[in-house]
Every structure is written in structure tokens, then in C-alpha cells.
Amino acid sequence: MSETTFHCGTVALLGRPNVGKSTLMNHVIGAKVAIVTPKPQTTRHRILGIYSDDDRQIVFVDTPGIHKGDKQLNRNMVRVAYAAAEEADVLAIMQDVTQPLDSATRALIERFADGRLKQPRIHVLNKVDAVNKEALLPRLAQMQQLDPGASAFIPVSARKGVQLHMLLDEIARLLPEQPPMYEPDWFTDQSQRQLAAEYVREQVFLGMQQEIPFQTAVEVERFDECADGTVEIDAVILVGSERHKPMLIGKGGFRMKEIGTRARLGLEKLLDCRIHLNLWVKVDPDWFNHPGKLADLGLGAE
Ligand SMILES: Nc1nc2c(ncn2[C@@H]2O[C@H](COP(=O)(O)OP(=O)(O)OP(=O)(O)O)[C@@H](O)[C@H]2O)c(=O)[nH]1
């Protein structure tokens, strides 16, 4: 490794909810450091995923999807995304090509293309596995017109790993020449405790409908590594309303058991150890509008 040609820096993954930011980061890192669900607004805070090889270290910053919302939680999420953009070396602005280029996506692109932020921009056109090639060409032309100052426009499939090597090459080319910031075997800045909370929240998002996932948070109260190599975790699922509690627990505790089992299996794979996961449900009305509670949960505006 020659230090002078090593490229290292941060790239902010930005875009509307559900475009595939977390999927892309996980695919590149090779581990599920950011949870993924088909529901929008899954990512709530800034998550780092660190990719390292012999001559580059790319620190991906996965951000909450940029959206409108009236809760304090939603406003904080959007602020976190813009703050991450300001601090990054490169901006990767993602869109979902299976969806039309709607006014919200356009507004987002125009906001970054206005030159206020000086970092180089790459437009990432995701989910190409789900559209035909002919549909892609007009979309690329539209993008070139919307942001002629961008460094690149790269169609990818985050899910299938299509063209991600090209994206990595382009990002690395735009990063400063400097030595690595993290040890090469680090892949995230999240603690095991935070990952445990996120894995439980993922299962709530996947298992529950309507507004329940969006009004739920997870707090890990105990994370103990035992002498026999197993890990004991106690986690509380916070719900915003009394009527959500029985729905989350399910008949005879069925729903809760399912959420717990799935989260535990995912965590055992990630952490490579046996896990005992104990879950409780607690009602905390309107938690998503309380700045103090949001800060306790790591969901402040940062
Ligand atoms: N077909 C297809 N689906 C994808 C691709 N990338 C992501 N998805 C799906 O799109 C959905 C949203 O993916 P996420 O990675 O959670 O999207 P996100 O942008 O992080 O979403 P937020 O957390 O809401 O900001 C999931 O169901 C993914 O499986 C892709 O390349 N192709």
C-alpha cells in the first residue's frame, strides 16, 4: 500500500425514502449494518458503513430519507440528512428508477444542484434490475439536464450488486488522497447495542402495518456478554399509543415472539454468537414529539 495514492473520505447517501440507500451500503460493506424494509422512513439516524481495500477507504454515511412530516422525529430525520451532506466529501444522490421522476425528487435534485454545497455530486439511479434498458436512457438524459454540473450518473442495482464496482471507482476518484481514517476491519460506527435495537425495530417495521412502525422505537436496556460466549439482551419496544400495545403483542404473545425470534436470528448471524433476547412493550404517548426523549433514543437533530 502506498500512502500517497490512498484515497479516503466520506460519501453521503442521500435521497427520498425507500430509494435503496441502506441496501446499497449493506451490499458494498457485505454486512447488514443498516436495516432494510419495504416501508419508507426505515432509517432514522446517520449510520456509517466503512468499505476498505488496498488503496481506498470509503466511509458511507447512510442518511434518513428526505421527506415532509409533521412530527419532531421527522423534522430531526431530515435535518440529520442535510447535516450529513454538508460534512461529506462526496454526495451520492440516489433515486429509484422504477418510480417516475416526481416533483419531490426533482426538488431534492435541484436543491443539491444549485451549487450551494461545493462537494462533487454523483447521481445514482437505483433498481435497474426492475426496469427495461429503454426506460433508463430518457431518465439519464433528464438527469443530465437537471444537474449538468454533476460528476457522474451511474445506473445500479443495489439489491443485485450491478455496477457497484463502477460506483466505488467513481467515488474513490473524487475522495481526497489521505491515509485511512478507520482500521481496515471496521465496518460500522454503531455499537452492538445499537445494532440490536435496530434489528428489533426492523422486525417491527416488517411485521406491523399502518402507523404502528412509524410510532415505535426500541431501547436496549441491557446488553451483557456472558462468560460462556452468549449475549443477554433486554429490549423495550416503545409504542406511542395504548391501543398499539395489544396489537404488537398479538394473541397469546404470538406477534412479539415472532418479532423476537426473527431479530435474534439476524443478530446471531451478524454477531456470530448465541443470543438470548427478552422483549417488552411499553407505552410512551407521543414519544416522537418529545425532544428530550428523541435525544435519549439517539434521534435528536444532532
Ligand atoms: N428491485 C430492487 N429493489 C431494491 C433495490 N435496492 C433496494 N430495493 C428495495 O427497496 C426497498 C427500500 O430499500 P432501503 O434500502 O430500505 O431504502 P432506503 O433508501 O434506505 O429507505 P429509507 O430508510 O426509507 O430512507 C427495500 O424493499 C429494498 O429491498 C434494487 O436495486 N432493486
The ligand as a Tripos MOL2 file, in Angstrom:
@<TRIPOS>MOLECULE
LIG
   32    34     1     0     0
SMALL
NO_CHARGES

@<TRIPOS>ATOM
      1 N1        -35.7360   -4.1590   -7.1460 N.pl3     1 LIG1
      2 C1        -34.8940   -3.5400   -6.3420 C.ar      1 LIG1
      3 N2        -35.2890   -3.2000   -5.0860 N.ar      1 LIG1
      4 C2        -34.4100   -2.5680   -4.2850 C.ar      1 LIG1
      5 C3        -33.1040   -2.2290   -4.7200 C.ar      1 LIG1
      6 N3        -32.4810   -1.5760   -3.7270 N.ar      1 LIG1
      7 C4        -33.3600   -1.5160   -2.6980 C.ar      1 LIG1
      8 N4        -34.5230   -2.1230   -3.0190 N.ar      1 LIG1
      9 C5        -35.7020   -2.2960   -2.1510 C.3       1 LIG1
     10 O1        -36.2450   -1.0150   -1.8520 O.3       1 LIG1
     11 C6        -36.7900   -1.0040   -0.5170 C.3       1 LIG1
     12 C7        -36.1900    0.1430    0.2630 C.3       1 LIG1
     13 O2        -34.7950   -0.1130    0.4380 O.3       1 LIG1
     14 P1        -33.9490    0.6360    1.5570 P.3       1 LIG1
     15 O3        -32.5230    0.2540    1.3500 O.co2     1 LIG1
     16 O4        -34.5420    0.4330    2.9300 O.co2     1 LIG1
     17 O5        -34.1900    2.1480    1.1320 O.3       1 LIG1
     18 P2        -33.7400    3.4990    1.8880 P.3       1 LIG1
     19 O6        -33.4900    4.4970    0.8340 O.co2     1 LIG1
     20 O7        -32.6030    3.2210    2.8260 O.co2     1 LIG1
     21 O8        -35.0740    3.8440    2.6850 O.3       1 LIG1
     22 P3        -35.3210    4.8360    3.9570 P.3       1 LIG1
     23 O9        -34.7990    4.1260    5.1580 O.co2     1 LIG1
     24 O10       -36.8190    4.9670    3.9460 O.co2     1 LIG1
     25 O11       -34.6460    6.1400    3.6720 O.co2     1 LIG1
     26 C8        -36.4910   -2.3840    0.0740 C.3       1 LIG1
     27 O12       -37.6400   -3.1950   -0.0840 O.3       1 LIG1
     28 C9        -35.3460   -2.8910   -0.7890 C.3       1 LIG1
     29 O13       -35.2810   -4.2990   -0.8580 O.3       1 LIG1
     30 C10       -32.7020   -2.6190   -6.0580 C.ar      1 LIG1
     31 O14       -31.5830   -2.4020   -6.5220 O.2       1 LIG1
     32 N5        -33.6520   -3.2670   -6.8070 N.ar      1 LIG1
@<TRIPOS>BOND
     1     1     2 1
     2     2     3 ar
     3     2    32 ar
     4     3     4 ar
     5     4     5 ar
     6     4     8 ar
     7     5     6 ar
     8     5    30 ar
     9     6     7 ar
    10     7     8 ar
    11     8     9 1
    12     9    10 1
    13     9    28 1
    14    10    11 1
    15    11    12 1
    16    11    26 1
    17    12    13 1
    18    13    14 1
    19    14    15 2
    20    14    16 1
    21    14    17 1
    22    17    18 1
    23    18    19 2
    24    18    20 1
    25    18    21 1
    26    21    22 1
    27    22    23 2
    28    22    24 1
    29    22    25 1
    30    26    27 1
    31    26    28 1
    32    28    29 1
    33    30    31 2
    34    30    32 ar
@<TRIPOS>SUBSTRUCTURE
     1 LIG1         1 GROUP 0 **** ****
